[in-house]
Amino acid sequence: MEDSDGRTPLHLAARFGHPTICLWLLEEGRVDADICDNSGNRPDDKEALSWIADDIDREDMRLIFLEARQKCKVELSTLHDKI
């Protein structure tokens, strides 16, 4: 599901500073942290997060995406080892 600009719920949650929603979407494996919109922007790109006024909240959002990517790498590595 995406809007006319290719932004997903994850893009919008990140852009408007909703870390709880981002965490839920990422932890449940409902979305890919690296999905790009029609302009090639990921949900946690600097421009997208610039809408978040508080530096601490912006850094928290970056950490959420970093942890999601690391978890995905571990899961892929584990899956590869089983094959």
C-alpha positions as CSV (number, residue, x, y, z in Angstrom):
1,M,0.0,0.0,0.0
2,E,1.4,3.4,-1.0
3,D,0.3,6.9,-2.0
4,S,0.6,8.5,-5.4
5,D,4.3,9.4,-4.5
6,G,5.1,5.9,-3.6
7,R,5.3,6.6,0.1
8,T,4.3,3.7,2.4
9,P,2.9,3.8,5.9
10,L,6.5,3.4,7.1
11,H,7.6,6.5,5.1
12,L,4.7,8.6,6.6
13,A,5.2,7.3,10.2
14,A,9.0,8.2,10.0
15,R,8.4,11.5,8.4
16,F,5.9,12.7,11.0
17,G,7.9,11.3,13.9
18,H,5.9,8.2,15.1
19,P,8.6,5.8,16.3
20,T,6.2,3.4,17.9
21,I,4.4,2.9,14.6
22,C,7.7,2.4,12.8
23,L,8.8,-0.1,15.4
24,W,5.6,-2.0,15.1
25,L,5.8,-2.1,11.3
26,L,9.4,-3.2,11.2
27,E,9.3,-5.7,14.1
28,E,6.3,-7.5,12.7
29,G,8.1,-7.9,9.4
30,R,5.3,-6.1,7.7
31,V,7.6,-3.8,5.7
32,D,11.1,-3.4,4.3
33,A,13.2,-0.7,6.0
34,D,14.9,0.0,2.7
35,I,11.8,0.5,0.5
36,C,12.1,3.6,-1.6
37,D,9.3,6.0,-2.8
38,N,9.0,7.2,-6.4
39,S,11.9,9.7,-5.8
40,G,14.2,7.0,-4.5
41,N,13.9,8.1,-0.8
42,R,14.0,5.6,2.0
43,P,11.8,6.2,5.1
44,D,14.8,7.2,7.2
45,D,16.7,9.3,4.7
46,K,17.9,12.6,6.1
47,E,15.4,14.7,4.2
48,A,12.5,12.6,5.4
49,L,13.6,12.8,9.0
50,S,14.2,16.6,8.8
51,W,10.5,17.0,9.5
52,I,11.1,15.8,13.0
53,A,11.8,18.9,15.1
54,D,13.6,17.3,18.0
55,D,17.2,16.1,17.5
56,I,16.7,13.3,20.1
57,D,13.6,12.0,18.4
58,R,15.4,12.1,15.0
59,E,18.3,10.1,16.4
60,D,15.8,7.6,18.0
61,M,14.2,7.1,14.6
62,R,17.6,6.5,12.9
63,L,18.4,3.9,15.6
64,I,15.1,2.1,15.0
65,F,15.9,1.7,11.3
66,L,19.5,0.7,12.0
67,E,18.4,-2.1,14.4
68,A,15.8,-3.3,11.9
69,R,18.4,-3.6,9.2
70,Q,20.8,-5.4,11.5
71,K,18.1,-7.9,12.6
72,C,17.3,-8.5,9.0
73,K,20.9,-9.3,8.2
74,V,21.1,-11.8,11.1
75,E,17.9,-13.5,10.0
76,L,19.2,-13.8,6.4
77,S,22.5,-15.1,7.6
78,T,20.8,-17.7,9.7
79,L,18.5,-18.7,6.8
80,H,21.5,-19.0,4.5
81,D,23.3,-21.3,7.0
82,K,20.3,-23.6,7.0
83,I,20.3,-24.0,3.3
